[in-house]
Amino acid sequence: MLIPIAGVLSKDEVRQFRAQLATAPWEDGLKTAGTLARAVKRNQQLADGSPLAVELGNQILRKLGNHPLFISAALPSRIYPPKFNRYADGGTYGAHVDSAVMQVPGTSISVRSDLSATLFLAEPEEYEGGELEIEGPFGIQAAKLAAGDMVLYPSSSLHRVTPVTQGARIASFMWIQSMVQDDGARTLLFDLDQSIQGMTSSVAADDPRLLKLTGVYHNLLRRWATP
């Protein structure tokens, strides 16, 4: 399931991020590429653990912790600290699948990658190409969202970033370990939760139908969740 999440960062926050990233010490993305990825990865990244990456990443995590749609869709248990990348001058990342388990640098913490997330920091008109293409059961879906918007998708999916032929594509990306590992179960919970949220504006809080649906949601979450 591919889920766009609008307004994770405001336009003012995006401008602040971009001002700091404009003079960032970008490194060759091959430094963090695995054996297979080295053949298809051509981009730049901020070094893991750099003060700027940590500062901006923590701001993103604080925003996500208060974003109802993100919480509903991801049901996060752990989040790999946000990373930052830049694609320009033909930069691309060919088809690949994200690693299943990732060690957080400098810690003993590991994160199972149930969901991948890309937070766009450049407006679509700033660059040519750079679409995030995600393969799923219904074919390929492309995402090229407004700056400040995020897309969530299963880490198990084959995905790629098409070549950036003009301008620069700047983004943050991360992986989420969900309390509900199974994508199908998580999708059902998300759909149910969104239906419940849609009802709250039109029925009373003590409406028996709303209470019953809410009970079903939490009992399913109780059955499937592994905090």
KASUL-V426834 format. One line per field, one symbol per residue. ss: DSSP state (~ for helix, > for strand, _ for the rest). phi: phi as a letter, one per 40 degrees, with the letter a starting at -180 (. if undefined). Layout:
ss=???
phi=???
This chain:
ss=__>>>_____~~~~~~~~~~~_____>>~~~~____~~~_>>_>>_____~~~~~~~~~~~~~~~__~~~~~~~_>>>>___>>>>>>___>>>>>____>>>______>>>__>>>>>>___~~~>>>__>>>>>__>>>>>______>>>>>____>>>__>>>>>>>>>>>>>>>____~~~~~~~~~~~~~~~~~________~~~~~~~~~~~~~~~~~___
phi=.bbcbcgcbcccccccccccccbcccbccccbccdccdcbbaabbccdgcdccccccccccccccbbdccccccfcbbbcddbbbabafgdaacdabcdcbbccdgbccbbcccbbbbbcbbcdccabggccbbcacbhcbbbacccgcbbbacccccaabcdccagbbbabaabbcccbcccccccccccccccccccccbbccbcdccccccccdccccccccbd
